[in-house]
Amino acid sequence: MKNLIILLLLSTLISCSKENVDTKDSSKKQSTEKTSKKDKKDKKGKNKKEEEVVINVEATQVTTGDAVLLFKTTTILEADLESAVTSKASGIILKVNVEVGDKVEAGDVLAVLESDVQQLLYASANANYQKVLNNYERAKSLLKKGLANKESVDNLKFESQALKTSRQQAKLDLDFTQIKAPISGVVTKRNIKKGNLIQTNTQVYEIVNFDSLQAVINVPEDKWNVFKKGLEVDFIFTSMTETVKGHILRIDPIVDSTTGTFKVVIALDEGASKQYNLRPGLFGKTKIILNKHDNTMLISKNAVIREDDNAFVYEINSDNTVTKRNLVLGYEMDDALEIISGIEEGKRVVTTGKNNISEESKVEVIEYKD
């Protein structure tokens, strides 16, 4: 009986021990399963976070303003009024009155030639004329009194007219010994010195009127219908930072068949030459405003991507995703493009970084503070 009781106790102990072990194993297994599931969940969330790449970009807004159609070219300033002054008489230079850089008015005496011979010839011609003129006047009085015949009076009349012409010629020859400025302007060249012996038609000076500066450009014939007299022109010269204003003065009525171009003359606005101290020969760039659209949508060129004949931008949405917008463009300016359709005013679009994104991208706009 005692042995039976001992066996029952041992059996009970063994059973309890096994149950405890199974319970511990089961708890350990459940804990392991929970940890594994948690690790998988954490790993899945971590991978999802790593896959979401945010690209830094810069952006700008679609604005409104004036769009202009421009024609750009280069040109060289030249003077419309310039003169090569030549001598109309021969002789020795006695006096030089002006130097290079001096301003002169039309009619000013630039230089003086010796004139002794011309003065004598004029004095002789004048004396002969005055003598015959007096005879003619006296003969007219005698004719009225019947003391002279009409034929002799007429002969004196014709002789006086001829001598008057001779006197005028002698006076011109005397005047030609003074070399005068034919136009107002600035002396740009002097070819004579005091004491030089010069001949008739010798070039002695050059004068340029800086107030008559203009530019001549050659325009392709396909622009014939858009060029008009009076259109605004902007000049930019390499020697200055300011923009000089001008306007189209005239347009040639024909197209040069050899070059396929037509000539356009551009005048500087009144006072521009003096204000900016411009000179002939200056090289400059010209921008001609051919047409203008007021209060139209504009976008920065930096935002637009071109592919063949297509153009598009990436619009930034409120959740920092982007949407591709195809655009219909109008006039093109230096830094901006006119938008006909494709996007609304005020929308933000990507500028820097636009080539690194797609419609699946998420972006963060970097803003720089001054």
C-alpha positions in Angstrom: 0.0 0.0 0.0 2.8 2.3 0.8 4.5 1.6 -2.4 1.3 2.4 -4.4 1.0 5.8 -2.8 4.7 6.6 -3.7 4.0 5.6 -7.3 0.9 7.9 -7.5 2.9 10.8 -6.1 5.7 10.3 -8.6 3.3 10.1 -11.5 1.6 13.4 -10.4 4.9 15.2 -10.2 6.0 14.0 -13.6 2.8 15.1 -15.1 3.0 18.6 -13.6 6.6 19.0 -14.7 5.7 18.1 -18.3 2.8 20.5 -18.3 5.0 23.3 -17.1 7.5 22.6 -19.7 4.8 22.6 -22.4 3.4 25.8 -21.1 6.8 27.5 -21.2 7.5 26.2 -24.7 4.1 27.4 -25.9 4.7 30.8 -24.4 8.1 31.0 -25.9 6.7 30.0 -29.3 4.0 32.6 -29.1 6.5 35.3 -28.0 8.8 34.3 -30.9 5.9 34.5 -33.4 4.9 37.9 -32.1 8.5 39.2 -32.3 8.8 37.8 -35.8 5.5 39.5 -36.9 6.7 42.8 -35.3 10.0 42.6 -37.0 8.3 41.9 -40.3 6.0 44.9 -39.8 8.8 47.2 -38.8 10.9 46.0 -41.7 8.0 46.6 -44.1 7.5 50.1 -42.8 11.2 50.8 -42.9 11.4 49.7 -46.6 8.4 51.8 -47.5 10.0 54.8 -45.9 13.3 54.2 -47.8 11.5 53.9 -51.1 9.8 57.3 -50.8 12.5 59.6 -52.3 12.0 63.4 -52.0 13.9 65.5 -54.6 15.0 69.1 -53.8 14.0 71.6 -56.5 13.6 75.3 -57.1 10.3 76.8 -58.3 8.7 79.8 -59.8 5.1 81.0 -60.5 3.2 81.6 -63.6 2.6 85.4 -63.8 1.0 87.9 -66.1 2.6 90.7 -68.1 3.3 92.0 -71.6 4.6 89.6 -74.2 6.5 91.1 -77.2 7.6 89.7 -80.5 11.2 90.7 -81.0 13.6 90.8 -83.9 17.3 90.8 -82.9 20.3 91.7 -85.0 23.6 93.7 -84.8 24.5 97.0 -86.5 27.0 99.8 -86.6 26.1 103.4 -86.1 26.7 105.8 -89.0 26.0 109.4 -89.6 23.3 110.4 -92.2 24.9 113.9 -92.4 28.6 113.9 -93.1 30.7 115.8 -95.6 34.1 115.6 -97.1 35.0 119.3 -97.5 37.0 120.1 -100.6 38.7 123.3 -101.8 37.0 125.1 -104.7 40.2 127.2 -105.4 43.9 126.6 -105.6 46.6 128.4 -103.6 48.7 128.5 -100.5 47.0 128.0 -97.1 47.4 131.2 -95.1 45.3 130.3 -92.0 43.8 127.2 -90.4 40.9 128.1 -88.2 39.6 124.7 -86.8 41.1 121.5 -85.5 39.9 117.9 -85.2 37.1 117.7 -82.6 36.0 121.3 -83.0 32.3 121.9 -83.5 31.4 124.1 -86.4 28.2 125.6 -87.9 27.3 125.6 -91.6 29.0 128.6 -93.2 31.9 128.9 -90.7 35.3 129.6 -92.3 37.5 126.6 -91.8 40.7 127.8 -93.6 41.8 130.8 -95.7 43.8 130.6 -99.0 45.9 133.4 -100.5 43.6 135.7 -102.5 45.7 138.5 -104.0 44.9 137.5 -107.6 41.2 136.9 -106.9 40.9 140.3 -105.3 42.5 142.1 -108.3 40.3 140.2 -110.7 37.2 141.1 -108.7 38.2 144.8 -108.5 38.7 144.9 -112.3 35.4 143.2 -113.0 33.6 145.5 -110.6 35.1 148.6 -112.2 34.2 147.5 -115.7 30.7 146.8 -114.6 30.2 150.1 -112.8 31.6 152.0 -115.9 29.2 150.4 -118.3 26.3 150.6 -115.9 26.8 154.4 -115.6 26.9 154.7 -119.4 23.7 152.7 -119.6 21.9 154.8 -117.1 23.0 158.0 -118.8 22.0 156.6 -122.2 18.5 155.9 -120.9 18.1 159.5 -119.8 19.3 160.7 -123.2 16.9 158.3 -124.9 14.0 159.9 -123.1 15.0 163.3 -124.3 15.5 162.0 -127.9 19.2 162.6 -127.8 20.2 158.8 -128.1 18.9 156.0 -130.3 17.4 152.8 -128.9 19.9 150.4 -130.4 22.9 152.0 -128.6 21.0 151.9 -125.3 20.1 148.3 -125.7 23.7 147.4 -126.5 24.8 149.1 -123.3 22.1 147.2 -121.4 23.3 143.8 -122.6 27.0 144.8 -122.0 26.2 145.8 -118.4 24.4 142.4 -117.8 27.4 140.5 -119.2 29.9 142.5 -117.0 27.6 142.0 -114.0 27.9 138.2 -114.6 31.7 138.5 -114.9 31.8 140.5 -111.6 29.7 137.8 -109.9 32.1 135.1 -111.1 35.0 137.1 -109.8 33.3 137.5 -106.5 32.7 133.7 -106.3 36.4 133.0 -107.0 37.3 135.4 -104.3 34.9 133.8 -101.8 36.3 130.3 -102.7 39.6 131.4 -101.1 37.7 131.0 -97.8 37.0 127.3 -97.2 33.6 127.1 -95.4 31.7 124.4 -93.6 28.9 123.0 -95.8 27.1 121.4 -92.8 27.0 121.8 -89.0 28.8 119.2 -87.1 32.2 118.1 -85.6 35.5 118.1 -87.5 36.7 114.5 -87.6 39.7 114.9 -90.0 42.1 117.7 -91.1 44.2 117.0 -94.2 45.9 120.4 -94.6 48.6 122.5 -92.8 49.4 126.2 -92.9 51.6 126.9 -95.9 50.5 123.9 -98.0 49.9 124.6 -101.7 46.6 122.9 -102.7 44.8 122.5 -105.9 41.1 122.8 -106.7 38.9 119.9 -105.4 41.5 118.9 -102.8 39.9 117.3 -99.8 40.8 119.4 -96.8 38.4 118.4 -93.9 35.8 115.9 -92.9 32.7 117.0 -90.9 30.2 114.7 -89.2 26.9 115.7 -87.7 26.5 113.5 -84.6 22.9 114.4 -84.2 22.1 112.5 -87.4 23.3 109.1 -86.2 21.4 106.2 -87.5 21.7 102.4 -88.1 21.1 100.3 -91.2 20.1 96.7 -90.9 19.2 94.0 -93.5 16.1 92.0 -92.7 15.1 88.7 -94.2 12.2 88.9 -96.7 10.0 86.7 -94.6 9.6 89.6 -92.1 8.4 92.0 -94.8 4.8 92.1 -93.5 5.7 92.8 -89.9 8.1 95.6 -90.3 6.5 99.1 -90.2 7.7 102.6 -90.1 7.8 104.0 -86.5 8.3 100.7 -84.6 10.3 101.0 -81.4 13.9 99.9 -81.4 16.3 99.2 -78.4 20.1 99.6 -78.9 22.6 98.0 -76.5 26.2 99.1 -77.1 29.2 97.2 -75.7 30.6 100.5 -74.3 27.7 101.2 -72.1 25.1 99.6 -69.9 22.1 101.8 -70.7 19.5 101.0 -73.4 19.3 103.6 -76.1 15.9 104.2 -77.8 15.3 104.6 -81.5 12.6 104.0 -84.1 12.3 102.8 -87.7 12.8 105.8 -90.0 12.2 104.2 -93.4 12.0 100.9 -95.1 13.3 100.1 -98.6 10.3 99.4 -101.0 12.1 96.5 -102.7 13.8 93.2 -101.7 17.3 92.6 -102.8 17.0 89.5 -105.0 20.7 88.5 -104.5 20.5 88.5 -100.7 16.8 88.0 -100.0 16.8 90.9 -97.6 15.5 94.4 -97.5 17.1 97.5 -95.9 15.7 99.2 -92.9 17.0 102.5 -91.6 16.7 103.2 -87.8 17.1 106.6 -86.3 18.0 107.4 -82.7 15.4 109.2 -80.7 15.9 113.0 -80.5 18.6 113.9 -78.0 19.9 110.3 -77.6 23.2 111.1 -79.3 24.1 113.9 -77.0 22.7 112.2 -73.9 24.8 109.1 -74.3 27.7 110.7 -76.1 27.4 108.4 -79.1 29.7 108.3 -82.1 29.7 106.8 -85.6 31.2 103.4 -85.8 29.9 102.1 -82.5 28.9 98.4 -82.7 25.6 97.5 -81.0 22.8 95.0 -80.7 19.3 95.9 -81.7 16.0 94.6 -80.5 12.9 95.7 -82.5 9.5 95.3 -81.0 7.3 94.0 -83.8 4.2 93.3 -81.8 2.9 93.2 -78.2 0.3 91.2 -76.3 -0.8 93.0 -73.1 -1.7 91.2 -69.8 -0.9 87.7 -71.0 0.4 84.7 -69.0 4.2 84.5 -68.8 6.6 81.8 -67.5 10.3 81.6 -67.0 12.3 79.9 -69.7 14.1 77.9 -67.0 10.8 76.0 -66.2 10.1 74.8 -69.7 11.2 71.5 -71.1 11.2 71.2 -74.9 11.0 67.9 -76.8 10.8 68.3 -80.6 7.8 70.5 -81.2 6.3 70.0 -77.7 6.8 72.0 -74.5 5.8 71.1 -71.0 6.4 72.0 -67.3 6.0 70.2 -64.0 3.4 71.8 -61.8 3.8 71.4 -58.1 0.7 70.2 -56.3 -0.3 71.0 -52.7 0.9 67.6 -51.5 4.4 68.3 -53.1 3.7 65.8 -55.9 4.1 67.1 -59.5 1.9 67.0 -62.6 3.2 67.3 -66.1 1.4 70.1 -68.1 1.7 70.4 -71.8 1.9 74.1 -73.0 0.9 76.0 -76.0 3.5 78.8 -76.3 3.3 82.3 -77.9 6.0 85.0 -78.1 9.5 84.3 -76.8 11.5 86.9 -75.0 14.9 87.0 -73.3 14.0 85.4 -70.1 10.3 84.5 -70.4 7.8 82.8 -72.7 4.2 83.6 -73.4 1.7 80.9 -72.5 -1.4 80.5 -74.7 -2.8 77.6 -72.8 -1.9 74.6 -70.6 -1.7 76.0 -67.1 -3.3 78.6 -64.9 -1.9 81.8 -63.5 -0.3 81.6 -60.1 0.6 78.0 -60.3 4.1 76.9 -59.1 6.3 75.1 -61.6 9.7 73.5 -61.2 12.8 75.3 -62.6 16.0 73.9 -61.2 15.8 70.1 -61.0 13.1 69.7 -63.6 15.2 67.2 -65.6 15.5 64.9 -62.5 11.8 64.3 -61.8 8.8 62.6 -63.3 5.1 62.5 -62.5 5.7 59.9 -59.8 8.2 62.1 -58.0 7.7 64.0 -54.8 9.6 67.2 -54.4 10.6 69.7 -51.7 10.9 73.3 -52.9 14.1 75.0 -51.7 13.7 78.7 -51.0 16.6 81.1 -50.6 16.2 84.1 -48.3 18.2 87.3 -48.8 
